Amino acid sequence: MLRKVEHQVQGYRTHDGAGVSLVRVIGFKTVEIFDPFLMLDAFDSTDPNDYIAGFPMHPHRGIETFTFLSKGSIIHEDHLGTKAVMIDGEAQWLTAGSGAYHSEMPQPAERMLGLQLWLNIPAKDKMTAPPFYHGVINEEIQTFDLESGKLRLLAGNYNGHSGIQGKYLPLDYYDIFLDAHGKFEINVSGEEKSIMLFTLEGDAVISDTHVPAKTAAKLGNGDVVTIEACDEPIEIIYMCSEKLGEPIAWGGPIVMNTQEELETAFHEIETGRFIKQTAKYENQ
């Protein structure tokens, strides 16, 4: 049975960080529908003035972020002084967990095209998960030829192959390219699965529903997801995790489960007691 498209969201233009222009595709108003995906920001610009102000050092708690760059370059730094550079086709996984500080500074490029996903962390793990960073570099990304394109495995599993794994919630994250009118099918069963696709470049037909470019599509229950390009080649991002169904208390860069926990986090930021555990970083 096809996993049908139940919701489509294109979001709205906004500014974040020190003045970065982006499209907030999903956020506060969609947390129940897209659970456990909290936020999806999309950026696509040929004007560096839209993004070079970047995201200076800031805190996170209670979430994991997965940032993907189809095109462009971003410098990551964290509260331990680690520095990592992400370039075309690469990604980075940050577990904020009990508390982390980091910055993301886009560099001038011909085009900046990509996404940042916020993935919730279960309540039982939010304050015990140590901060963790992993750069998903091109050399470790497995690429699979499709009949009409290719699939790049950025995280999770695909057909028995594995990329970086989520420790608190699973995350399958595929970067899929299809030629014009190309078709592709993904078998995925289980009612606990939460599946979202984003049409990064070009329109697509997802499980028999037309989805325009720059749109997040949330799928319902079923066993199969079908993707078909329209008259132009497409790049489409596939994200799959598991529903949490937990209460959310969200303030800026902090996502907890109660208002009291949220207030505690901000008090600890103000008093310099926010960082709880030593961070672990890979691919620096």
C-alpha positions in Angstrom: 0.0 0.0 0.0 1.3 3.4 -0.9 2.2 5.9 1.8 0.1 8.8 0.6 1.0 12.4 1.0 -1.2 13.8 3.8 0.3 17.2 4.2 2.3 19.7 2.1 4.1 22.7 3.5 6.1 25.4 1.7 6.8 27.6 4.8 7.6 31.2 4.9 10.5 33.6 4.3 12.2 34.7 7.6 15.6 35.7 9.0 17.5 33.9 11.7 20.9 33.9 13.3 22.7 37.2 12.7 20.4 38.0 9.7 20.4 34.9 7.4 17.5 34.9 4.9 15.9 31.5 4.7 12.6 29.7 4.4 11.2 28.1 7.5 9.4 25.1 6.1 8.2 23.4 9.2 8.3 24.7 12.8 6.1 25.5 15.8 2.8 25.1 14.0 3.7 21.7 12.5 5.3 19.8 15.4 2.4 17.3 15.9 2.0 16.6 12.2 5.7 16.1 11.5 6.7 14.5 14.8 9.6 13.9 15.5 10.8 16.4 12.9 10.7 19.8 14.7 12.1 22.2 12.2 13.2 22.3 8.6 14.9 25.4 7.2 15.7 25.7 3.5 18.2 28.0 1.9 18.8 28.7 -1.7 20.6 31.9 -2.8 23.2 33.2 -5.3 23.7 36.4 -3.2 26.1 36.0 -0.3 24.6 39.0 1.4 21.6 36.7 2.2 23.7 34.4 4.4 27.2 35.5 5.2 26.1 37.0 8.6 25.7 33.4 9.6 24.8 31.9 12.9 27.4 33.0 15.5 28.0 30.9 18.6 24.7 29.9 20.2 23.3 27.2 22.5 21.1 24.1 21.9 19.6 21.5 24.2 17.2 18.6 23.7 17.6 18.2 19.9 19.8 16.9 17.2 20.5 18.9 14.0 21.3 17.5 10.6 22.6 20.1 8.1 23.0 19.2 4.5 24.6 21.3 1.7 23.9 20.4 -1.9 26.0 23.4 -2.9 28.0 25.9 -0.8 30.4 25.9 2.2 29.8 26.3 5.9 32.4 26.5 8.7 31.3 24.9 12.0 32.9 25.8 15.4 31.9 24.6 18.9 32.5 25.5 22.5 35.5 23.2 22.7 37.3 25.1 19.9 36.7 22.4 17.2 36.5 23.7 13.6 35.1 21.7 10.7 34.3 22.8 7.1 31.3 21.4 5.2 31.3 21.7 1.4 29.2 20.7 -1.7 27.3 17.4 -1.1 28.3 17.0 2.6 26.4 17.1 5.9 26.9 17.4 9.6 25.2 15.7 12.5 25.1 17.6 15.8 23.7 16.0 19.0 23.1 19.0 21.3 21.7 16.6 24.0 22.2 18.1 27.5 23.8 21.2 26.1 26.2 22.5 23.4 27.3 25.8 21.9 28.2 26.0 18.3 28.4 28.4 15.3 27.6 27.9 11.6 29.1 30.5 9.3 28.3 30.1 5.6 31.0 31.2 3.2 30.5 33.2 -0.1 29.7 30.8 -3.0 28.2 30.8 -6.4 25.1 29.2 -4.8 24.1 28.2 -1.3 21.6 25.4 -1.4 20.7 23.1 1.4 18.6 22.3 4.5 18.8 22.1 8.2 16.7 19.6 10.1 15.9 19.6 13.8 15.2 16.1 15.1 13.7 15.7 18.6 15.3 13.7 21.3 13.2 11.5 23.6 12.5 13.0 27.1 14.4 10.2 28.8 17.6 11.0 26.9 17.5 14.8 26.6 19.7 15.5 29.7 21.8 12.4 29.5 22.8 12.6 25.8 26.3 14.0 25.6 27.0 16.6 22.9 28.3 14.9 19.7 29.4 16.1 16.3 30.1 14.1 13.1 30.9 15.6 9.8 29.4 13.5 7.0 32.1 14.0 4.4 32.0 13.1 0.7 34.6 10.3 1.1 32.3 8.3 3.4 29.0 8.9 1.6 27.9 5.8 -0.3 26.3 6.4 -3.7 23.9 3.9 -5.4 23.0 3.9 -9.1 19.3 3.9 -9.8 17.6 3.1 -13.1 17.1 6.8 -13.7 19.4 8.6 -11.3 21.3 8.0 -8.1 20.9 7.9 -4.3 23.4 9.2 -1.7 23.1 7.6 1.7 23.9 10.5 4.2 22.6 8.8 7.4 20.8 5.6 8.5 20.4 2.5 6.3 19.6 1.7 2.7 19.3 -1.8 1.3 21.6 -3.3 3.9 24.1 -0.5 3.8 24.7 1.8 6.7 25.8 5.4 7.3 26.0 7.3 10.5 23.3 6.0 12.9 21.1 7.9 15.3 21.6 6.9 19.0 18.3 8.2 20.3 16.0 8.2 17.3 16.8 6.5 14.0 17.2 8.8 10.9 17.4 7.6 7.3 18.5 10.6 5.2 18.8 10.1 1.4 19.9 12.7 -1.2 18.1 11.4 -4.4 18.6 12.6 -8.0 16.2 11.5 -10.7 16.3 12.3 -14.5 13.3 13.9 -16.1 10.4 11.4 -15.8 12.6 9.0 -13.8 11.0 6.8 -11.2 12.1 5.3 -7.9 10.5 3.2 -5.2 11.3 2.8 -1.5 9.9 0.0 0.6 9.3 1.1 4.1 6.8 -0.5 6.5 5.8 0.1 10.1 3.1 2.4 11.5 5.6 3.9 13.9 7.6 5.4 10.9 7.5 9.1 10.3 8.4 10.0 6.7 9.0 13.4 5.2 10.3 14.4 1.8 11.5 17.7 0.5 11.7 18.7 -3.1 15.0 20.6 -3.1 15.1 21.0 -6.9 12.1 20.5 -9.2 8.6 19.3 -9.0 7.9 15.6 -8.2 5.1 13.1 -8.0 5.3 11.4 -4.6 3.0 8.4 -4.1 0.7 9.6 -6.9 0.5 13.2 -5.6 2.1 16.2 -7.3 4.4 18.1 -5.0 5.9 21.4 -6.2 9.5 22.4 -5.8 10.6 23.6 -2.3 7.9 21.7 -0.5 7.9 19.4 2.5 5.5 16.4 2.0 4.5 14.4 5.1 3.4 10.8 4.3 0.9 8.6 6.0 0.9 4.9 6.8 1.7 2.2 4.2 4.5 0.1 2.9 5.8 1.8 -0.3 6.9 5.3 -1.2 7.1 6.1 -5.0 8.9 9.1 -6.4 8.7 10.3 -10.0 10.3 13.4 -11.6 8.2 15.6 -13.8 9.5 17.3 -17.0 12.9 18.3 -15.4 15.5 16.4 -13.4 15.0 16.6 -9.6 16.9 16.5 -6.4 14.7 15.3 -3.5 15.6 14.6 0.1 14.0 11.6 1.9 13.9 11.6 5.7 12.5 8.8 7.9 12.4 8.5 11.7 10.0 7.3 14.3 7.1 9.2 16.0 7.6 10.2 19.6 4.2 11.6 20.7 5.7 13.5 23.6 4.8 17.0 24.9 7.0 19.8 23.7 8.2 23.0 25.4 10.1 25.0 22.8 11.9 28.3 23.2 14.4 29.5 20.5 17.2 27.0 20.3 16.0 24.9 23.3 13.4 22.1 23.0 12.4 20.3 26.2 9.2 18.6 27.5 8.0 21.1 30.2 8.0 24.8 30.7 10.0 24.3 33.9 12.7 22.5 32.0 12.8 25.3 29.5 13.1 28.0 32.1 15.8 26.0 33.8 17.8 25.9 30.5 17.6 29.6 30.0 18.5 30.3 33.6 21.6 28.1 33.2 22.6 29.9 30.1 22.4 33.2 32.0 24.4 31.9 34.9 27.0 30.1 32.9 25.9 26.6 34.0 24.5 25.4 30.7 27.2 22.9 29.6 26.7 19.6 31.5 29.0 17.1 29.7 32.2 17.0 27.7 31.4 16.9 24.0 32.6 14.2 21.7 33.5 15.2 18.1 34.5 13.3 15.0 35.8 14.2 11.6 37.1 17.5 12.9 
